[in-house]
Structure formats: C-alpha cells, structure tokens
C-alpha cells in the first residue's frame, strides 16, 4: 500500500530503535530494572529475603537488580565481594551475588571474583565454584586469563 502511494523504504522515517545501539538498549533496560535501588537498599533487601525464607520469585528479582547494579555501577563489584566474603558459599545470597557478578562479567566483576578466588585458596570446593563462575564470563579480562593460565601451569611443573 505504501509503495502504491509512492512511499518506498527509502522515504520512510527510521524507527527510534534504529538510532539506539545495543549497548544503549541494554543500559536502558538495566536502568529500568534497577530503578532507584542502590547497593545499600539491595543488601538490605537480601537480609529481608533471608528472614522471609527466600521466596523463589524474590530470588529472581533480586538477582536481576544486582545484575543491573553491577552493569551500571561496576565499582559496586568490590563492595559486593566484601559482602560475599562474609557469607557461607551455601547461603542463597552468595549464589545470587556470584551469579550476578559472573553474568555481567565486566572487568570490575571479574576482579571481584578473582579476589574471592584468592581468599578461598584454603577451600578448594569454594575456589572451584568461583573459577567455574569466571569460566563462563563472555569476555574474560587479561587478568582472568592469566589467572587461569597460572592455575593450569603452576610453577615448578
């Protein structure tokens, strides 16, 4: 019908989505997910969820909010690592936070996971789970790759 009116694809206005890069769309989505939450409000929510017995639907929501926080505010990764270092690896919050760091996988998130790996050197099971989380990161940083190389080829071999 548009062609019959003499309006072909070359004459149509581009869609707004065509002007927004994939990275910008991701940022917009994460900003909507995070809303007005901050690291402190999310950590407080983790405490409330623990008291409520970890309802399944709440786990997903808090995980997505932490992912958004880590993506939009990579500097929060170190504070998350500090919080993680106080939790037992079997704690649901530990699994949520490690999962969010791994899923975002930016350089700061990888640094936080590497810090936890170093802190867990006396606990091989925890260290292995953290290394698995790092292994699934889409774009591993040179520091992460080097850490894997050192672990695969320890000195003296």
N, C-alpha and C positions, 0 to 999 in steps of 0.2 A: 504494500500500500504506500509506504514512504517513497519507494522507487517510482511508482506511478506519479507521485506528486513532484518528482524531480529532486527528492532529497535522499541522496545515497549516503553510504557510510562516511564519505569524505566531508559531508556537510553537517553531520550530527555533532552536537556538543559532547566532549568527552565526559565520561562519568567521573564523579568525585573520587571514586576508589582508584581510578587510573593515575591520579596525582599523588596518592599516598603510597609510600614504599612499604614493603613487607615489614621492615623493622619498625616503621612508624605505626603500622596497624597493630603490631604486637605490643608496642608501648601503650597505645590507646586502650587495648584490651586489658593489659595489666593495670593501668591506672583505674579503670572501671572496677576491676576485681579488688584492688587494694582499698579503694575508697579513701576514707580519712584515717584508716588504721596506720599505726606506727609499730616499730619494733616493740615498744613497751606495751601497747594495747594488745598486740598479738601474743606476747609472752604471758600477759595476764589471762588472756583467753585460754591459753594452754593449761594454765593452772586450774581454771574453772572446769575445763573439759575433763581433767584428771579427776576432779571431785565428783563430776557427774557420771563417771564410768565410761567415758569415751564413746558416745553415741556414734554409730558408723557414718551417718550423714554429716556430722560435725567434723569428723576426721578429714573428709574430702574438702570441705570448705576452708578449714584452717590450712591445709596443705596448699591449696591454690592461692590463698592470701600470702603465705610465706614465699611461694614461688614469685609472686608479683613483687613482694618487698625486695627479694634478692635481685631480681631483674632490674627494678627501678632504682634501687639503692644498694649497689654492690658492696659498699662499705659496711653494711649491716652484717655481712657474712662472718666477720671476725667476732662480733658480739654473739652471733648465733653459735659459733664454735665454742666460745666460752660457756655459754649456757649448756651446750651439748656435753662439755667435759664434766659437768656436774650430774649428768643423768646416767642411769644404767642403760646399756645398749638394748636391753629388753623392754625398756619403757616405750610406750607408744609415741610419745613426743620425740624421742630420739629417732625413731624410724621415720616420722613425718619430716623432721628437720634435715636429716641426712638425705632423704629422698628429694626434698626441695632444692637443697644445695646441688645435688647431682643433676637434677633435671634442668636447672638453669645453666649450670656448668660454666659460668663466666670465670674469668681469671681469679677474681676475689673468692668466689665459691670454691674453686679448686684449691686455692691457698688455705682456706679454712679446713677443707677435708684433709689436706696434706699435714696440717698442724695436728689434727686429731690422729692421723696415722702415726706421727712421731710420738705423740703422747701415749699411744696404745701399744708401744713396742713390747711391753711385758704381757700383753694379752693377744696371742696370735689369732684367736677367733674374731675378736673385735677388729683387729688390724685387717684381717682378710675381708670382712664385710665392708669396711671403708674403702679398701682397694677395689672391690667389686663396684662400689658406687662411683669411684673415679674412672673405672674402666669403661663405663657406659656413657661418659660425657662425650658429646658430639665433637667438640673441637678442643682437644687437650692442649694445655699450655706447654711450652718447652720445659718448664719446671716439672710438670706432672710426668711428661715423657721421660725426662732424666731420672726421676724417682723410680719409675718402672724399670728402666734400664739398670739402675743400681741394684734393685731388688732381684732382677733376673740374672745379673752377673756380679755377685758380691765380690769384694776384694779378696784376693788370695785363691780364687778359683783358677 
